[in-house]
């Protein structure tokens, strides 16, 4: 079982930047695909970005392409989300998630960290 803890959230003004971190427990972290999701007030959870276990393939929601970058450091059991040019519509609780090999859905989730972008 993998446990995930997000950090790095906070309040920023539009156009600013933040970097989220997701620290994972477990010695098999390097075999897990990782993703970032977010949920705004009154909205359903939506996909933000993902990265394969190898770090060689990434995917982004259209709304964040060119602004957000997902990366991972398997040696540190950590995945990151660098968020630049933040917009008020990026305001949400951001969740880190993990998906093991051969599994379709993300099975493990962090507690979430709040990102608030003021206009």
Secondary structure as a PSIPRED ss2 file (coil, helix, strand):
# PSIPRED VFORMAT (PSIPRED V4.0)

   1 X C   1.000  0.000  0.000
   2 X C   1.000  0.000  0.000
   3 X C   1.000  0.000  0.000
   4 X E   0.000  0.000  1.000
   5 X E   0.000  0.000  1.000
   6 X E   0.000  0.000  1.000
   7 X E   0.000  0.000  1.000
   8 X C   1.000  0.000  0.000
   9 X C   1.000  0.000  0.000
  10 X E   0.000  0.000  1.000
  11 X E   0.000  0.000  1.000
  12 X E   0.000  0.000  1.000
  13 X E   0.000  0.000  1.000
  14 X C   1.000  0.000  0.000
  15 X C   1.000  0.000  0.000
  16 X C   1.000  0.000  0.000
  17 X C   1.000  0.000  0.000
  18 X E   0.000  0.000  1.000
  19 X E   0.000  0.000  1.000
  20 X E   0.000  0.000  1.000
  21 X E   0.000  0.000  1.000
  22 X E   0.000  0.000  1.000
  23 X E   0.000  0.000  1.000
  24 X E   0.000  0.000  1.000
  25 X C   1.000  0.000  0.000
  26 X C   1.000  0.000  0.000
  27 X C   1.000  0.000  0.000
  28 X C   1.000  0.000  0.000
  29 X H   0.000  1.000  0.000
  30 X H   0.000  1.000  0.000
  31 X H   0.000  1.000  0.000
  32 X C   1.000  0.000  0.000
  33 X E   0.000  0.000  1.000
  34 X E   0.000  0.000  1.000
  35 X E   0.000  0.000  1.000
  36 X E   0.000  0.000  1.000
  37 X E   0.000  0.000  1.000
  38 X E   0.000  0.000  1.000
  39 X E   0.000  0.000  1.000
  40 X C   1.000  0.000  0.000
  41 X C   1.000  0.000  0.000
  42 X C   1.000  0.000  0.000
  43 X C   1.000  0.000  0.000
  44 X C   1.000  0.000  0.000
  45 X C   1.000  0.000  0.000
  46 X E   0.000  0.000  1.000
  47 X E   0.000  0.000  1.000
  48 X E   0.000  0.000  1.000
  49 X E   0.000  0.000  1.000
  50 X E   0.000  0.000  1.000
  51 X E   0.000  0.000  1.000
  52 X C   1.000  0.000  0.000
  53 X C   1.000  0.000  0.000
  54 X C   1.000  0.000  0.000
  55 X C   1.000  0.000  0.000
  56 X C   1.000  0.000  0.000
  57 X C   1.000  0.000  0.000
  58 X E   0.000  0.000  1.000
  59 X E   0.000  0.000  1.000
  60 X E   0.000  0.000  1.000
  61 X C   1.000  0.000  0.000
  62 X C   1.000  0.000  0.000
  63 X C   1.000  0.000  0.000
  64 X C   1.000  0.000  0.000
  65 X C   1.000  0.000  0.000
  66 X C   1.000  0.000  0.000
  67 X C   1.000  0.000  0.000
  68 X E   0.000  0.000  1.000
  69 X E   0.000  0.000  1.000
  70 X E   0.000  0.000  1.000
  71 X E   0.000  0.000  1.000
  72 X E   0.000  0.000  1.000
  73 X E   0.000  0.000  1.000
  74 X H   0.000  1.000  0.000
  75 X H   0.000  1.000  0.000
  76 X H   0.000  1.000  0.000
  77 X C   1.000  0.000  0.000
  78 X E   0.000  0.000  1.000
  79 X E   0.000  0.000  1.000
  80 X E   0.000  0.000  1.000
  81 X E   0.000  0.000  1.000
  82 X E   0.000  0.000  1.000
  83 X E   0.000  0.000  1.000
  84 X C   1.000  0.000  0.000
  85 X C   1.000  0.000  0.000
  86 X C   1.000  0.000  0.000
  87 X C   1.000  0.000  0.000
  88 X H   0.000  1.000  0.000
  89 X H   0.000  1.000  0.000
  90 X H   0.000  1.000  0.000
  91 X C   1.000  0.000  0.000
  92 X E   0.000  0.000  1.000
  93 X E   0.000  0.000  1.000
  94 X E   0.000  0.000  1.000
  95 X E   0.000  0.000  1.000
  96 X E   0.000  0.000  1.000
  97 X E   0.000  0.000  1.000
  98 X E   0.000  0.000  1.000
  99 X E   0.000  0.000  1.000
 100 X C   1.000  0.000  0.000
 101 X C   1.000  0.000  0.000
 102 X C   1.000  0.000  0.000
 103 X C   1.000  0.000  0.000
 104 X C   1.000  0.000  0.000
 105 X C   1.000  0.000  0.000
 106 X C   1.000  0.000  0.000
 107 X C   1.000  0.000  0.000
 108 X E   0.000  0.000  1.000
 109 X E   0.000  0.000  1.000
 110 X C   1.000  0.000  0.000
 111 X C   1.000  0.000  0.000
 112 X C   1.000  0.000  0.000
 113 X E   0.000  0.000  1.000
 114 X E   0.000  0.000  1.000
 115 X E   0.000  0.000  1.000
 116 X E   0.000  0.000  1.000
 117 X E   0.000  0.000  1.000
 118 X E   0.000  0.000  1.000
 119 X C   1.000  0.000  0.000
